[in-house]
Amino acid sequence: MTRGFIVVVIEPIHKSGIDILKKHAKVIQLPIGSSEKDLLKVTEQADAFVSRGFVKIPREVLEKASRLKIVGVHGVGVDHIDTDSARNKGVQIIRTPEALTDTVAEFTVGLMLSLLRKIPKADVAIRNGDWHKKYTDLVGVDLNGKTVGIIGLGRIGSAVAKRLKAFEVNLIYTKRVRDTEVGKQLGLKHVKLGQLLRESDIISIHVPLTPETHHMISHKEFSLMKSGVYIVNTSRGAVIDEKALCNALVSGKVAGVALDVFESEPLSSNSPLMKLDNVILTPHLAASSQEALIGISTTVATEVIKALRSF
């Protein structure tokens, strides 16, 4: 054990990461479904948190965490952390973006294909004995030849673009700072957001949640899109204004959407999205392959221990 350090694992991570932590520190694992209140009960003991982002780490938690030195993020996003408070306390935030890039990119393409070809609806139909729907309701559209607009060309956006090249699509992207090298490598055209919205048959979103990206897709943006556009979001839920999205889905402006993330998680059973049949919903699952969960957990555990040893 390293100098009596205590690591609080806020949400479940793979056993491989837990084993690494236990070799060097005392580990407190919060039960599945724990809340911010549960975290507050153990906050004062913690030298480090390991977080998957589903339980918020606000100012009041950080203020009470007198020993806290590290927050290890099992993933990429830090919008669940009061980063200003963490910075003021000198708390280091460690992320693990490389460990989940490929699995999120694969999941994104999987959602795209499922959406276009109505695969979940086809499964339900055959289980309900509605084989005849193959001639009507279950007729989808091809990915081949479509214009796919990628919003955000970071690690994951670039990995999605790389995979989509095999489908012979027309790829365009928007990013605050043009990535000339990656764009040239993958044959991508950089455009402004408005042009991307107007030209895309399919839109895939890959931006972090910041004050600038909150509700970056709302009523105005939907009005610019082609009628019958498809949207996939595996980034952060609040990037899309869900009320505006529901209006666009009902009107037919958006033909279908696949969402792995939501403005409020877990998604409420009363959400209007639950009542729409042109929507695919998954529970923030994009980074949850067996390989990725092992890779992310071991990476974050190793980096947290390494950081603790530096104090």
Steps between C-alpha positions, in 0.01 A plus 500: 500500500632842402531733802151413623317658207123452468332489158122533472361330188173684446347277231584139410810441288649178370664270754834540321514863608383425851777239538764758405362752748486244781868417459594855591215657700191436705200497266145607590249396234161670505207269416327515161244778500679716754431871503682821583374461859668158523821650368491776763507235775847380398640815341712604799691170489597518134843575359363420154170446323447273202193621314304385195302822486153388606529644853579871506800637689385854583657773708352379830658158456836648409492744791444212742775291340785630715742224394404478134788523252378319188180440306554219253238508225406163351446656157525842340232739622550723803170689489388316816786659696513857629835551331544854632468380859734210429756736349475737798567211738793377293319176417641332190253355248618200298310384190535186286398598146724263305356189666147550368544657156461186289209351691297823494569539129382145430187551708424824316514328163290217640234747610512669161440176314230390746323832454512507121399135457250495790663194655351538853150545354551194281590291804184614682287435192610142455454424871146639471421289194499802267713345223298683234638834619813424298308632200399830662610632840841333506635630169809705585762698310860429404800665661694473176509824304358719777654822630602453861576810705725455802474767769830491687808336350690392809620146568156343480370712214812416298463128581137508386600673176769239437247219532239673288741529207439131431133578428593744221321793658565869445657624823489859623587632844493809713743586775592822675858467372536334161702177517677519166720193551223260606264645243753439225579148620135397505380708207269717709364839405489765772185714505328737740225358721220658299621344175542161666143513629364594157693237302509193725275197457638364828655696789730345759587706809837476678557810713552544875234672707608857571309828539560554126366159393201485736190481276713572195234304310164665569201643310707723270742220410218253428343754269818504291513121455375300206156352541544134593847533656633234738695586817730293723627635833758314708660811652295675771123528521472871570671583171151449352192683623276198559175699480600639162610151392163349590323768297724425203438126532122542517494736202716268289776756459719240670428153363668325787746542783725264695594623846745346745502812720230723645454838665412322825626149576357250557231591249161544666226254407286810443732642234319578172780314325362176643178542302659549158563203271761673283749508787767253616591540867798340675614557862831687456654178376736604222820442698381178660660221301685231695832608354443869564382452858817309580718755322337806653491359853863391498612828345316720749610285795864506392497875442329572833758297694782660304365846581452420870859384524616841378359672809 
